[in-house]
Amino acid sequence: MDLFVAGERKSFGDGITVAELLALENVANPEYVTVAVNDEFVDSPLGSERPLAEGDRVEFLYFMGGGI
Amino acid sequence: MRISITREAYGTLLGWARQNLPLEACGLVAGRLADGGKEITRAVPLANAQASRERFGIDPREQLAAVKALRSEGLAPLGNFHSHPETPARPSGEDLKLFRDPAASYLILSLAGPEPVLKAFGLTPSAGEGAFAEEELEII
């Protein structure tokens, strides 16, 4: 099936989960990444078994913050 | 990594930082990858969800909306910026712990001195876990 990852169309096996996609995409430091699927944020993406579907739009967003 | 930022984009982030004083200001930077470097042509001011003089944080919903808007204009998200109202333009200890996107440049604007100082930093995974280095930055 095809997904749109960060706006780019890519092919994956049917029914892969959010957690599997994080691994397949080799997302570095995934514990600092928020995942949105079709503009909805996924709870605990690292262990998420939420299946993805044809045409889903997935975004990986790194935590952006800091301080003294 | 060599980075250029247009005067217009620099003016946007500087203006946003000054407007938010005494709080830290933040946002995204975008443009294109070119010749092994980055050309920043856009700074996108975003709210500091921490509303703090010493901390910043970008709401993921704002971040998502900004990333999608940039992409629709053909611009690549290249990193972020934040201001240090009272401290130098270098990552704080907390910054070093939390900056974890290996593809991003982290721009820090200091307003502590008589003139603003902008510097860029990035993760250098080849130098080891969590290694961070200053990137060459030119305002054009």
N, CA and C atoms of all chains as a GROMACS GRO file, in nm:
protein
  624
    1MET      N    1   0.085  -0.119   0.000
    1MET     CA    2   0.000   0.000   0.000
    1MET      C    3   0.089   0.124   0.000
    2ASP      N    4   0.033   0.234  -0.046
    2ASP     CA    5   0.110   0.358  -0.050
    2ASP      C    6   0.069   0.451   0.064
    3LEU      N    7   0.170   0.509   0.125
    3LEU     CA    8   0.149   0.610   0.229
    3LEU      C    9   0.221   0.738   0.185
    4PHE      N   10   0.182   0.847   0.244
    4PHE     CA   11   0.252   0.974   0.221
    4PHE      C   12   0.325   1.008   0.351
    5VAL      N   13   0.456   0.989   0.348
    5VAL     CA   14   0.538   1.011   0.466
    5VAL      C   15   0.612   1.144   0.449
    6ALA      N   16   0.582   1.237   0.537
    6ALA     CA   17   0.638   1.372   0.524
    6ALA      C   18   0.614   1.426   0.382
    7GLY      N   19   0.498   1.396   0.330
    7GLY     CA   20   0.460   1.448   0.199
    7GLY      C   21   0.508   1.367   0.081
    8GLU      N   22   0.589   1.265   0.108
    8GLU     CA   23   0.647   1.185   0.000
    8GLU      C   24   0.574   1.051  -0.011
    9ARG      N   25   0.534   1.014  -0.132
    9ARG     CA   26   0.463   0.887  -0.152
    9ARG      C   27   0.561   0.771  -0.146
   10LYS      N   28   0.527   0.673  -0.061
   10LYS     CA   29   0.615   0.557  -0.045
   10LYS      C   30   0.529   0.432  -0.032
   11SER      N   31   0.586   0.318  -0.071
   11SER     CA   32   0.513   0.191  -0.065
   11SER      C   33   0.559   0.106   0.053
   12PHE      N   34   0.462   0.046   0.120
   12PHE     CA   35   0.490  -0.041   0.234
   12PHE      C   36   0.398  -0.162   0.227
   13GLY      N   37   0.426  -0.261   0.311
   13GLY     CA   38   0.338  -0.377   0.320
   13GLY      C   39   0.204  -0.339   0.380
   14ASP      N   40   0.101  -0.411   0.340
   14ASP     CA   41  -0.033  -0.380   0.390
   14ASP      C   42  -0.039  -0.394   0.542
   15GLY      N   43  -0.109  -0.301   0.603
   15GLY     CA   44  -0.141  -0.313   0.744
   15GLY      C   45  -0.028  -0.285   0.841
   16ILE      N   46   0.080  -0.225   0.796
   16ILE     CA   47   0.186  -0.197   0.893
   16ILE      C   48   0.137  -0.098   0.996
   17THR      N   49   0.198  -0.104   1.114
   17THR     CA   50   0.156  -0.018   1.224
   17THR      C   51   0.244   0.107   1.229
   18VAL      N   52   0.201   0.201   1.309
   18VAL     CA   53   0.279   0.323   1.328
   18VAL      C   54   0.418   0.290   1.382
   19ALA      N   55   0.424   0.200   1.480
   19ALA     CA   56   0.554   0.163   1.537
   19ALA      C   57   0.643   0.099   1.432
   20GLU      N   58   0.585   0.015   1.349
   20GLU     CA   59   0.665  -0.050   1.243
   20GLU      C   60   0.714   0.053   1.142
   21LEU      N   61   0.632   0.151   1.112
   21LEU     CA   62   0.674   0.254   1.017
   21LEU      C   63   0.791   0.335   1.073
   22LEU      N   64   0.785   0.365   1.202
   22LEU     CA   65   0.897   0.437   1.264
   22LEU      C   66   1.028   0.360   1.245
   23ALA      N   67   1.019   0.229   1.261
   23ALA     CA   68   1.140   0.147   1.246
   23ALA      C   69   1.182   0.138   1.100
   24LEU      N   70   1.086   0.116   1.012
   24LEU     CA   71   1.118   0.102   0.870
   24LEU      C   72   1.179   0.229   0.812
   25GLU      N   73   1.137   0.342   0.863
   25GLU     CA   74   1.189   0.470   0.815
   25GLU      C   75   1.318   0.511   0.886
   26ASN      N   76   1.364   0.425   0.976
   26ASN     CA   77   1.488   0.453   1.049
   26ASN      C   78   1.486   0.590   1.117
   27VAL      N   79   1.374   0.621   1.178
   27VAL     CA   80   1.362   0.750   1.245
   27VAL      C   81   1.457   0.753   1.365
   28ALA      N   82   1.549   0.846   1.362
   28ALA     CA   83   1.647   0.856   1.471
   28ALA      C   84   1.581   0.914   1.596
   29ASN      N   85   1.625   0.868   1.710
   29ASN     CA   86   1.576   0.919   1.839
   29ASN      C   87   1.423   0.923   1.843
   30PRO      N   88   1.359   0.810   1.814
   30PRO     CA   89   1.212   0.812   1.800
   30PRO      C   90   1.138   0.849   1.927
   31GLU      N   91   1.206   0.838   2.041
   31GLU     CA   92   1.139   0.876   2.167
   31GLU      C   93   1.112   1.026   2.174
   32TYR      N   94   1.175   1.103   2.083
   32TYR     CA   95   1.152   1.248   2.079
   32TYR      C   96   1.059   1.287   1.964
   33VAL      N   97   0.992   1.188   1.906
   33VAL     CA   98   0.912   1.214   1.787
   33VAL      C   99   0.762   1.197   1.815
   34THR      N  100   0.687   1.296   1.771
   34THR     CA  101   0.542   1.288   1.772
   34THR      C  102   0.497   1.247   1.632
   35VAL      N  103   0.396   1.161   1.625
   35VAL     CA  104   0.349   1.114   1.495
   35VAL      C  105   0.205   1.161   1.474
   36ALA      N  106   0.180   1.214   1.357
   36ALA     CA  107   0.044   1.251   1.318
   36ALA      C  108   0.005   1.168   1.196
   37VAL      N  109  -0.116   1.113   1.202
   37VAL     CA  110  -0.171   1.039   1.087
   37VAL      C  111  -0.297   1.112   1.044
   38ASN      N  112  -0.296   1.161   0.925
   38ASN     CA  113  -0.409   1.239   0.873
   38ASN      C  114  -0.447   1.351   0.971
   39ASP      N  115  -0.343   1.418   1.021
   39ASP     CA  116  -0.356   1.533   1.111
   39ASP      C  117  -0.402   1.496   1.252
   40GLU      N  118  -0.411   1.368   1.283
   40GLU     CA  119  -0.446   1.328   1.419
   40GLU      C  120  -0.321   1.271   1.486
   41PHE      N  121  -0.294   1.319   1.610
   41PHE     CA  122  -0.174   1.274   1.678
   41PHE      C  123  -0.196   1.136   1.739
   42VAL      N  124  -0.091   1.056   1.733
   42VAL     CA  125  -0.096   0.918   1.780
   42VAL      C  126  -0.039   0.910   1.920
   43ASP      N  127  -0.110   0.847   2.011
   43ASP     CA  128  -0.060   0.829   2.148
   43ASP      C  129   0.054   0.727   2.147
   44SER      N  130   0.159   0.758   2.221
   44SER     CA  131   0.271   0.664   2.239
   44SER      C  132   0.310   0.596   2.108
   45PRO      N  133   0.357   0.672   2.011
   45PRO     CA  134   0.381   0.614   1.878
   45PRO      C  135   0.483   0.501   1.875
   46LEU      N  136   0.581   0.505   1.968
   46LEU     CA  137   0.685   0.401   1.964
   46LEU      C  138   0.628   0.262   1.980
   47GLY      N  139   0.520   0.250   2.057
   47GLY     CA  140   0.461   0.118   2.076
   47GLY      C  141   0.325   0.106   2.010
   48SER      N  142   0.295   0.199   1.922
   48SER     CA  143   0.160   0.203   1.866
   48SER      C  144   0.132   0.090   1.768
   49GLU      N  145   0.026   0.019   1.793
   49GLU     CA  146  -0.015  -0.087   1.701
   49GLU      C  147  -0.125  -0.038   1.607
   50ARG      N  148  -0.140   0.094   1.602
   50ARG     CA  149  -0.242   0.149   1.512
   50ARG      C  150  -0.205   0.113   1.368
   51PRO      N  151  -0.292   0.041   1.298
   51PRO     CA  152  -0.259   0.006   1.160
   51PRO      C  153  -0.277   0.126   1.067
   52LEU      N  154  -0.193   0.131   0.968
   52LEU     CA  155  -0.204   0.238   0.869
   52LEU      C  156  -0.277   0.185   0.747
   53ALA      N  157  -0.339   0.275   0.676
   53ALA     CA  158  -0.421   0.235   0.561
   53ALA      C  159  -0.377   0.309   0.435
   54GLU      N  160  -0.411   0.253   0.324
   54GLU     CA  161  -0.377   0.311   0.194
   54GLU      C  162  -0.407   0.462   0.191
   55GLY      N  163  -0.305   0.538   0.152
   55GLY     CA  164  -0.325   0.682   0.136
   55GLY      C  165  -0.310   0.765   0.262
   56ASP      N  166  -0.283   0.699   0.376
   56ASP     CA  167  -0.266   0.776   0.499
   56ASP      C  168  -0.150   0.874   0.484
   57ARG      N  169  -0.169   0.991   0.544
   57ARG     CA  170  -0.064   1.094   0.543
   57ARG      C  171   0.000   1.098   0.682
   58VAL      N  172   0.128   1.062   0.685
   58VAL     CA  173   0.198   1.047   0.813
   58VAL      C  174   0.307   1.154   0.825
   59GLU      N  175   0.312   1.216   0.940
   59GLU     CA  176   0.416   1.316   0.967
   59GLU      C  177   0.491   1.277   1.093
   60PHE      N  178   0.623   1.288   1.089
   60PHE     CA  179   0.706   1.271   1.207
   60PHE      C  180   0.753   1.409   1.252
   61LEU      N  181   0.722   1.445   1.373
   61LEU     CA  182   0.758   1.578   1.424
   61LEU      C  183   0.848   1.562   1.546
   62TYR      N  184   0.968   1.610   1.536
   62TYR     CA  185   1.057   1.607   1.652
   62TYR      C  186   1.014   1.709   1.754
   63PHE      N  187   1.030   1.673   1.880
   63PHE     CA  188   1.004   1.768   1.987
   63PHE      C  189   1.091   1.891   1.966
   64MET      N  190   1.031   2.006   1.975
   64MET     CA  191   1.106   2.130   1.960
   64MET      C  192   1.087   2.214   2.084
   65GLY      N  193   1.186   2.211   2.167
   65GLY     CA  194   1.182   2.288   2.291
   65GLY      C  195   1.317   2.283   2.358
   66GLY      N  196   1.335   2.369   2.454
   66GLY     CA  197   1.461   2.370   2.526
   66GLY      C  198   1.454   2.471   2.639
   67GLY      N  199   1.566   2.492   2.701
   67GLY     CA  200   1.566   2.588   2.810
   67GLY      C  201   1.697   2.587   2.884
   68ILE      N  202   1.704   2.674   2.980
   68ILE     CA  203   1.829   2.688   3.055
   68ILE      C  204   1.844   2.573   3.153
   69MET      N  205   2.858   2.148   0.788
   69MET     CA  206   2.734   2.197   0.726
   69MET      C  207   2.740   2.350   0.713
   70ARG      N  208   2.726   2.398   0.591
   70ARG     CA  209   2.721   2.542   0.568
   70ARG      C  210   2.576   2.585   0.552
   71ILE      N  211   2.544   2.694   0.615
   71ILE     CA  212   2.406   2.742   0.611
   71ILE      C  213   2.407   2.889   0.572
   72SER      N  214   2.316   2.924   0.483
   72SER     CA  215   2.295   3.066   0.456
   72SER      C  216   2.152   3.099   0.495
   73ILE      N  217   2.133   3.222   0.536
   73ILE     CA  218   1.998   3.271   0.568
   73ILE      C  219   1.984   3.408   0.504
   74THR      N  220   1.873   3.427   0.438
   74THR     CA  221   1.853   3.556   0.372
   74THR      C  222   1.830   3.666   0.478
   75ARG      N  223   1.861   3.788   0.439
   75ARG     CA  224   1.839   3.900   0.532
   75ARG      C  225   1.692   3.913   0.569
   76GLU      N  226   1.606   3.879   0.474
   76GLU     CA  227   1.463   3.887   0.501
   76GLU      C  228   1.423   3.787   0.610
   77ALA      N  229   1.469   3.663   0.595
   77ALA     CA  230   1.437   3.561   0.696
   77ALA      C  231   1.499   3.598   0.831
   78TYR      N  232   1.622   3.648   0.826
   78TYR     CA  233   1.688   3.691   0.950
   78TYR      C  234   1.609   3.804   1.015
   79GLY      N  235   1.563   3.897   0.933
   79GLY     CA  236   1.484   4.008   0.986
   79GLY      C  237   1.354   3.961   1.051
   80THR      N  238   1.295   3.857   0.993
   80THR     CA  239   1.171   3.803   1.050
   80THR      C  240   1.196   3.744   1.189
   81LEU      N  241   1.298   3.662   1.201
   81LEU     CA  242   1.321   3.600   1.332
   81LEU      C  243   1.371   3.701   1.435
   82LEU      N  244   1.452   3.798   1.389
   82LEU     CA  245   1.498   3.902   1.482
   82LEU      C  246   1.381   3.986   1.531
   83GLY      N  247   1.294   4.023   1.440
   83GLY     CA  248   1.178   4.103   1.478
   83GLY      C  249   1.087   4.028   1.575
   84TRP      N  250   1.069   3.898   1.550
   84TRP     CA  251   0.985   3.816   1.637
   84TRP      C  252   1.048   3.804   1.776
   85ALA      N  253   1.180   3.789   1.778
   85ALA     CA  254   1.249   3.777   1.908
   85ALA      C  255   1.237   3.906   1.987
   86ARG      N  256   1.254   4.018   1.919
   86ARG     CA  257   1.244   4.147   1.990
   86ARG      C  258   1.101   4.172   2.037
   87GLN      N  259   1.006   4.134   1.954
   87GLN     CA  260   0.865   4.155   1.987
   87GLN      C  261   0.825   4.076   2.112
   88ASN      N  262   0.890   3.963   2.133
   88ASN     CA  263   0.853   3.875   2.244
   88ASN      C  264   0.931   3.902   2.373
   89LEU      N  265   1.026   3.991   2.368
   89LEU     CA  266   1.101   4.021   2.490
   89LEU      C  267   1.005   4.062   2.602
   90PRO      N  268   1.029   4.023   2.725
   90PRO     CA  269   1.149   3.956   2.774
   90PRO      C  270   1.144   3.804   2.764
   91LEU      N  271   1.044   3.750   2.693
   91LEU     CA  272   1.032   3.605   2.682
   91LEU      C  273   1.115   3.551   2.566
   92GLU      N  274   1.144   3.423   2.573
   92GLU     CA  275   1.207   3.358   2.459
   92GLU      C  276   1.105   3.348   2.345
   93ALA      N  277   1.156   3.360   2.224
   93ALA     CA  278   1.072   3.345   2.104
   93ALA      C  279   1.123   3.225   2.025
   94CYS      N  280   1.037   3.172   1.939
   94CYS     CA  281   1.078   3.053   1.864
   94CYS      C  282   1.000   3.042   1.733
   95GLY      N  283   1.042   2.949   1.651
   95GLY     CA  284   0.976   2.926   1.525
   95GLY      C  285   1.053   2.827   1.441
   96LEU      N  286   1.013   2.814   1.317
   96LEU     CA  287   1.079   2.721   1.225
   96LEU      C  288   1.157   2.799   1.120
   97VAL      N  289   1.252   2.733   1.059
   97VAL     CA  290   1.321   2.790   0.943
   97VAL      C  291   1.308   2.690   0.827
   98ALA      N  292   1.303   2.744   0.707
   98ALA     CA  293   1.280   2.659   0.590
   98ALA      C  294   1.346   2.719   0.467
   99GLY      N  295   1.359   2.636   0.367
   99GLY     CA  296   1.421   2.681   0.242
   99GLY      C  297   1.450   2.561   0.156
  100ARG      N  298   1.577   2.540   0.125
  100ARG     CA  299   1.611   2.423   0.044
  100ARG      C  300   1.751   2.374   0.078
  101LEU      N  301   1.770   2.245   0.051
  101LEU     CA  302   1.902   2.184   0.064
  101LEU      C  303   1.977   2.210  -0.066
  102ALA      N  304   2.104   2.249  -0.056
  102ALA     CA  305   2.179   2.280  -0.177
  102ALA      C  306   2.328   2.260  -0.154
  103ASP      N  307   2.391   2.181  -0.244
  103ASP     CA  308   2.536   2.163  -0.240
  103ASP      C  309   2.586   2.122  -0.101
  104GLY      N  310   2.515   2.030  -0.041
  104GLY     CA  311   2.560   1.982   0.090
  104GLY      C  312   2.533   2.080   0.203
  105GLY      N  313   2.467   2.190   0.173
  105GLY     CA  314   2.435   2.288   0.276
  105GLY      C  315   2.287   2.320   0.278
  106LYS      N  316   2.253   2.425   0.347
  106LYS     CA  317   2.113   2.465   0.358
  106LYS      C  318   2.100   2.613   0.323
  107GLU      N  319   1.998   2.643   0.247
  107GLU     CA  320   1.965   2.782   0.217
  107GLU      C  321   1.832   2.816   0.285
  108ILE      N  322   1.839   2.897   0.388
  108ILE     CA  323   1.718   2.934   0.460
  108ILE      C  324   1.662   3.062   0.399
  109THR      N  325   1.541   3.051   0.350
  109THR     CA  326   1.477   3.168   0.289
  109THR      C  327   1.352   3.212   0.364
  110ARG      N  328   1.315   3.134   0.465
  110ARG     CA  329   1.192   3.167   0.537
  110ARG      C  330   1.209   3.137   0.686
  111ALA      N  331   1.169   3.230   0.769
  111ALA     CA  332   1.156   3.205   0.913
  111ALA      C  333   1.008   3.217   0.946
  112VAL      N  334   0.957   3.118   1.018
  112VAL     CA  335   0.815   3.115   1.052
  112VAL      C  336   0.800   3.136   1.202
  113PRO      N  337   0.757   3.253   1.245
  113PRO     CA  338   0.737   3.275   1.388
  113PRO      C  339   0.624   3.188   1.443
  114LEU      N  340   0.649   3.123   1.555
  114LEU     CA  341   0.545   3.044   1.621
  114LEU      C  342   0.543   3.083   1.769
  115ALA      N  343   0.431   3.056   1.833
  115ALA     CA  344   0.418   3.091   1.974
  115ALA      C  345   0.509   3.005   2.060
  116ASN      N  346   0.564   3.066   2.163
  116ASN     CA  347   0.637   2.991   2.264
  116ASN      C  348   0.536   2.937   2.363
  117ALA      N  349   0.507   2.808   2.354
  117ALA     CA  350   0.404   2.748   2.440
  117ALA      C  351   0.445   2.753   2.587
  118GLN      N  352   0.574   2.773   2.613
  118GLN     CA  353   0.620   2.782   2.752
  118GLN      C  354   0.603   2.923   2.808
  119ALA      N  355   0.589   3.023   2.718
  119ALA     CA  356   0.576   3.163   2.761
  119ALA      C  357   0.672   3.194   2.874
  120SER      N  358   0.801   3.171   2.847
  120SER     CA  359   0.902   3.179   2.952
  120SER      C  360   1.021   3.263   2.907
  121ARG      N  361   1.092   3.320   3.003
  121ARG     CA  362   1.216   3.391   2.973
  121ARG      C  363   1.333   3.295   2.956
  122GLU      N  364   1.315   3.170   3.001
  122GLU     CA  365   1.428   3.076   3.004
  122GLU      C  366   1.400   2.945   2.931
  123ARG      N  367   1.279   2.930   2.878
  123ARG     CA  368   1.245   2.805   2.811
  123ARG      C  369   1.162   2.835   2.687
  124PHE      N  370   1.166   2.741   2.594
  124PHE     CA  371   1.076   2.752   2.481
  124PHE      C  372   1.021   2.614   2.446
  125GLY      N  373   0.907   2.616   2.383
  125GLY     CA  374   0.848   2.491   2.334
  125GLY      C  375   0.748   2.525   2.225
  126ILE      N  376   0.746   2.443   2.122
  126ILE     CA  377   0.654   2.465   2.011
  126ILE      C  378   0.543   2.361   2.020
  127ASP      N  379   0.419   2.408   2.018
  127ASP     CA  380   0.304   2.317   2.021
  127ASP      C  381   0.307   2.231   1.894
  128PRO      N  382   0.299   2.099   1.909
  128PRO     CA  383   0.305   2.012   1.790
  128PRO      C  384   0.198   2.043   1.686
  129ARG      N  385   0.083   2.091   1.732
  129ARG     CA  386  -0.022   2.124   1.634
  129ARG      C  387   0.019   2.243   1.548
  130GLU      N  388   0.080   2.343   1.612
  130GLU     CA  389   0.130   2.458   1.535
  130GLU      C  390   0.243   2.415   1.444
  131GLN      N  391   0.327   2.328   1.497
  131GLN     CA  392   0.441   2.278   1.420
  131GLN      C  393   0.392   2.204   1.296
  132LEU      N  394   0.293   2.119   1.314
  132LEU     CA  395   0.238   2.042   1.201
  132LEU      C  396   0.178   2.134   1.096
  133ALA      N  397   0.100   2.230   1.141
  133ALA     CA  398   0.037   2.322   1.046
  133ALA      C  399   0.143   2.401   0.969
  134ALA      N  400   0.248   2.444   1.039
  134ALA     CA  401   0.353   2.522   0.973
  134ALA      C  402   0.429   2.437   0.872
  135VAL      N  403   0.459   2.314   0.910
  135VAL     CA  404   0.533   2.225   0.819
  135VAL      C  405   0.453   2.200   0.692
  136LYS      N  406   0.325   2.175   0.708
  136LYS     CA  407   0.242   2.150   0.591
  136LYS      C  408   0.230   2.274   0.502
  137ALA      N  409   0.219   2.391   0.565
  137ALA     CA  410   0.210   2.514   0.486
  137ALA      C  411   0.339   2.538   0.409
  138LEU      N  412   0.451   2.516   0.475
  138LEU     CA  413   0.580   2.535   0.408
  138LEU      C  414   0.594   2.439   0.289
  139ARG      N  415   0.558   2.314   0.314
  139ARG     CA  416   0.572   2.214   0.208
  139ARG      C  417   0.483   2.250   0.088
  140SER      N  418   0.364   2.304   0.116
  140SER     CA  419   0.273   2.340   0.007
  140SER      C  420   0.330   2.454  -0.078
  141GLU      N  421   0.424   2.529  -0.018
  141GLU     CA  422   0.489   2.637  -0.093
  141GLU      C  423   0.619   2.590  -0.158
  142GLY      N  424   0.648   2.461  -0.145
  142GLY     CA  425   0.770   2.409  -0.204
  142GLY      C  426   0.894   2.432  -0.121
  143LEU      N  427   0.875   2.465   0.006
  143LEU     CA  428   0.989   2.489   0.094
  143LEU      C  429   1.011   2.369   0.186
  144ALA      N  430   1.136   2.337   0.210
  144ALA     CA  431   1.169   2.224   0.298
  144ALA      C  432   1.192   2.276   0.440
  145PRO      N  433   1.128   2.216   0.538
  145PRO     CA  434   1.161   2.251   0.676
  145PRO      C  435   1.307   2.214   0.704
  146LEU      N  436   1.383   2.309   0.756
  146LEU     CA  437   1.527   2.286   0.776
  146LEU      C  438   1.569   2.291   0.922
  147GLY      N  439   1.480   2.331   1.009
  147GLY     CA  440   1.517   2.339   1.150
  147GLY      C  441   1.430   2.438   1.224
  148ASN      N  442   1.482   2.487   1.332
  148ASN     CA  443   1.406   2.584   1.410
  148ASN      C  444   1.497   2.693   1.465
  149PHE      N  445   1.435   2.792   1.525
  149PHE     CA  446   1.513   2.897   1.591
  149PHE      C  447   1.448   2.927   1.725
  150HIS      N  448   1.531   2.975   1.817
  150HIS     CA  449   1.477   3.032   1.940
  150HIS      C  450   1.573   3.138   1.988
  151SER      N  451   1.521   3.226   2.072
  151SER     CA  452   1.602   3.337   2.120
  151SER      C  453   1.648   3.312   2.264
  152HIS      N  454   1.761   3.371   2.295
  152HIS     CA  455   1.810   3.377   2.432
  152HIS      C  456   1.813   3.525   2.471
  153PRO      N  457   1.711   3.572   2.541
  153PRO     CA  458   1.705   3.716   2.571
  153PRO      C  459   1.821   3.767   2.656
  154GLU      N  460   1.872   3.680   2.742
  154GLU     CA  461   1.972   3.729   2.838
  154GLU      C  462   2.098   3.645   2.844
  155THR      N  463   2.111   3.549   2.754
  155THR     CA  464   2.228   3.461   2.758
  155THR      C  465   2.288   3.449   2.618
  156PRO      N  466   2.412   3.398   2.609
  156PRO     CA  467   2.479   3.391   2.478
  156PRO      C  468   2.410   3.296   2.381
  157ALA      N  469   2.452   3.306   2.254
  157ALA     CA  470   2.394   3.223   2.147
  157ALA      C  471   2.464   3.088   2.144
  158ARG      N  472   2.441   3.012   2.247
  158ARG     CA  473   2.493   2.875   2.250
  158ARG      C  474   2.391   2.787   2.321
  159PRO      N  475   2.387   2.658   2.286
  159PRO     CA  476   2.286   2.570   2.345
  159PRO      C  477   2.304   2.558   2.496
  160SER      N  478   2.196   2.567   2.567
  160SER     CA  479   2.199   2.543   2.711
  160SER      C  480   2.208   2.392   2.736
  161GLY      N  481   2.229   2.355   2.859
  161GLY     CA  482   2.232   2.213   2.892
  161GLY      C  483   2.103   2.143   2.855
  162GLU      N  484   1.993   2.210   2.880
  162GLU     CA  485   1.862   2.152   2.846
  162GLU      C  486   1.848   2.140   2.694
  163ASP      N  487   1.894   2.244   2.622
  163ASP     CA  488   1.889   2.238   2.475
  163ASP      C  489   1.963   2.114   2.425
  164LEU      N  490   2.081   2.091   2.481
  164LEU     CA  491   2.163   1.979   2.434
  164LEU      C  492   2.094   1.846   2.456
  165LYS      N  493   2.013   1.839   2.561
  165LYS     CA  494   1.943   1.713   2.589
  165LYS      C  495   1.824   1.693   2.495
  166LEU      N  496   1.761   1.805   2.456
  166LEU     CA  497   1.632   1.794   2.387
  166LEU      C  498   1.640   1.810   2.236
  167PHE      N  499   1.751   1.861   2.184
  167PHE     CA  500   1.765   1.876   2.040
  167PHE      C  501   1.804   1.740   1.983
  168ARG      N  502   1.712   1.671   1.918
  168ARG     CA  503   1.738   1.532   1.880
  168ARG      C  504   1.706   1.502   1.734
  169ASP      N  505   1.680   1.603   1.654
  169ASP     CA  506   1.654   1.579   1.512
  169ASP      C  507   1.786   1.591   1.435
  170PRO      N  508   1.840   1.480   1.385
  170PRO     CA  509   1.970   1.487   1.319
  170PRO      C  510   1.968   1.565   1.188
  171ALA      N  511   1.850   1.588   1.132
  171ALA     CA  512   1.842   1.661   1.005
  171ALA      C  513   1.822   1.811   1.026
  172ALA      N  514   1.797   1.851   1.147
  172ALA     CA  515   1.760   1.991   1.171
  172ALA      C  516   1.881   2.077   1.209
  173SER      N  517   1.873   2.203   1.170
  173SER     CA  518   1.964   2.303   1.224
  173SER      C  519   1.889   2.378   1.334
  174TYR      N  520   1.961   2.402   1.442
  174TYR     CA  521   1.901   2.471   1.557
  174TYR      C  522   1.966   2.609   1.565
  175LEU      N  523   1.892   2.710   1.529
  175LEU     CA  524   1.944   2.846   1.530
  175LEU      C  525   1.912   2.912   1.665
  176ILE      N  526   2.012   2.977   1.720
  176ILE     CA  527   1.994   3.046   1.848
  176ILE      C  528   2.032   3.192   1.829
  177LEU      N  529   1.942   3.280   1.866
  177LEU     CA  530   1.964   3.423   1.854
  177LEU      C  531   1.979   3.481   1.994
  178SER      N  532   2.094   3.540   2.021
  178SER     CA  533   2.113   3.604   2.150
  178SER      C  534   2.086   3.753   2.139
  179LEU      N  535   2.009   3.801   2.234
  179LEU     CA  536   1.983   3.945   2.243
  179LEU      C  537   2.046   4.001   2.370
  180ALA      N  538   2.143   3.928   2.422
  180ALA     CA  539   2.202   3.966   2.551
  180ALA      C  540   2.297   4.084   2.538
  181GLY      N  541   2.359   4.102   2.422
  181GLY     CA  542   2.458   4.207   2.407
  181GLY      C  543   2.402   4.327   2.333
  182PRO      N  544   2.487   4.423   2.303
  182PRO     CA  545   2.441   4.542   2.232
  182PRO      C  546   2.394   4.511   2.090
  183GLU      N  547   2.449   4.407   2.028
  183GLU     CA  548   2.407   4.366   1.894
  183GLU      C  549   2.356   4.221   1.900
  184PRO      N  550   2.255   4.188   1.822
  184PRO     CA  551   2.209   4.049   1.820
  184PRO      C  552   2.315   3.957   1.761
  185VAL      N  553   2.319   3.835   1.810
  185VAL     CA  554   2.414   3.734   1.760
  185VAL      C  555   2.335   3.609   1.725
  186LEU      N  556   2.348   3.565   1.599
  186LEU     CA  557   2.278   3.444   1.554
  186LEU      C  558   2.380   3.335   1.522
  187LYS      N  559   2.358   3.218   1.580
  187LYS     CA  560   2.445   3.104   1.551
  187LYS      C  561   2.359   2.982   1.523
  188ALA      N  562   2.417   2.886   1.451
  188ALA     CA  563   2.345   2.763   1.417
  188ALA      C  564   2.423   2.643   1.471
  189PHE      N  565   2.347   2.543   1.513
  189PHE     CA  566   2.407   2.421   1.567
  189PHE      C  567   2.334   2.300   1.510
  190GLY      N  568   2.403   2.188   1.509
  190GLY     CA  569   2.340   2.066   1.460
  190GLY      C  570   2.399   1.944   1.526
  191LEU      N  571   2.322   1.838   1.528
  191LEU     CA  572   2.373   1.711   1.578
  191LEU      C  573   2.474   1.656   1.479
  192THR      N  574   2.577   1.596   1.530
  192THR     CA  575   2.677   1.533   1.444
  192THR      C  576   2.691   1.388   1.487
  193PRO      N  577   2.596   1.302   1.439
  193PRO     CA  578   2.595   1.162   1.483
  193PRO      C  579   2.728   1.091   1.460
  194SER      N  580   2.800   1.132   1.355
  194SER     CA  581   2.927   1.065   1.325
  194SER      C  582   3.030   1.088   1.435
  195ALA      N  583   3.008   1.194   1.514
  195ALA     CA  584   3.102   1.226   1.623
  195ALA      C  585   3.063   1.158   1.754
  196GLY      N  586   2.955   1.079   1.750
  196GLY     CA  587   2.915   1.008   1.871
  196GLY      C  588   2.776   1.046   1.915
  197GLU      N  589   2.723   0.966   2.003
  197GLU     CA  590   2.587   0.986   2.052
  197GLU      C  591   2.572   1.124   2.115
  198GLY      N  592   2.476   1.201   2.062
  198GLY     CA  593   2.445   1.329   2.124
  198GLY      C  594   2.546   1.440   2.094
  199ALA      N  595   2.644   1.414   2.006
  199ALA     CA  596   2.744   1.518   1.978
  199ALA      C  597   2.679   1.634   1.903
  200PHE      N  598   2.720   1.752   1.936
  200PHE     CA  599   2.657   1.872   1.884
  200PHE      C  600   2.768   1.966   1.839
  201ALA      N  601   2.750   2.033   1.726
  201ALA     CA  602   2.856   2.120   1.677
  201ALA      C  603   2.795   2.247   1.616
  202GLU      N  604   2.874   2.354   1.621
  202GLU     CA  605   2.829   2.477   1.556
  202GLU      C  606   2.842   2.461   1.405
  203GLU      N  607   2.746   2.517   1.333
  203GLU     CA  608   2.748   2.511   1.187
  203GLU      C  609   2.784   2.649   1.133
  204GLU      N  610   2.847   2.648   1.018
  204GLU     CA  611   2.888   2.774   0.955
  204GLU      C  612   2.764   2.846   0.903
  205LEU      N  613   2.746   2.968   0.948
  205LEU     CA  614   2.624   3.041   0.914
  205LEU      C  615   2.659   3.177   0.853
  206GLU      N  616   2.594   3.206   0.742
  206GLU     CA  617   2.617   3.333   0.673
  206GLU      C  618   2.483   3.400   0.645
  207ILE      N  619   2.475   3.528   0.676
  207ILE     CA  620   2.355   3.606   0.643
  207ILE      C  621   2.380   3.671   0.508
  208ILE      N  622   2.291   3.642   0.411
  208ILE     CA  623   2.317   3.692   0.275
  208ILE      C  624   2.205   3.787   0.229
   0.00000   0.00000   0.00000
